[in-house]
């Protein structure tokens, strides 16, 4: 199964989409913040990002879902800056330090070379982490990398605070959507992530992703994802994430067949200690409650995480090797909830 962007490249559509997306930077409405700034002229909006992509790390990654990690790792490209401000962001060193991230600015050609370098390392996919505010630059880079031989599936690994018109321009380019559905209450999204319209925006975005590639997750003979939708949900303490309503939305407004990746790895970092309700890890009871909801809503497909997952996988982007396994420690495994549930 070849990545769908190959056909778009052959027809010339990849270039046309890149041009259309780059035009949107003139009055940026790339994400639901709708800042309206002219990023082509150096203005910046909420995400502090101009026209050049900010690439903070390019690494094979061994802590993603098994169908993305495989044996040689997901090919992660971590983009700097962000269109949200999660007080608990574990990647805060690169997502909320816009001055420091200036040193990680690259050209679009440099981004294309990063994609090709991950392919040369044997990675199974290109996993675009926090891509939302750089979608135009990503598609422009793809239009360079594909003629040079890029053949890996694209994973769009997002906070789900995405714009539907922009996602439509990714139709037939992205093969695997990996949104993290973070909240079901806008008051919580505003308080903890400065995203007061998150619920409507993220649900519309995930519905569009589902329309494009859902509900099945297609694997190749080696068990690697080639196309589909995986929705992550990070459980937060004191029901801040609104897990019940997030799972209800997935089951009732998308499909119980959707593959869900339930994350237990929350730990207070960044500025989380300043807000009482989110200043601790989740409790075993809170995790067990959400596991019961999977059954209640008939969500059988996907993965759950070891409850002790907070002890591994904490990145340090100030280090030349940001992830623990680069020092020899294996990441916590994600457990398949129903091994026969994947389609291939
Ligand atoms: S991508 Fe950045 S500048 Fe554009 S609307 Fe979103 S936050 Fe604002």
Boltz pocket constraint, residues with backbone or C-beta under 6 A from the ligand:
constraints:
  - pocket:
      binder: B
      contacts: [[A, 28], [A, 29], [A, 30], [A, 31], [A, 32], [A, 33], [A, 34], [A, 35], [A, 36], [A, 37], [A, 44], [A, 45], [A, 46], [A, 47], [A, 48], [A, 49], [A, 82], [A, 83], [A, 132], [A, 133], [A, 134]]
      max_distance: 6.0
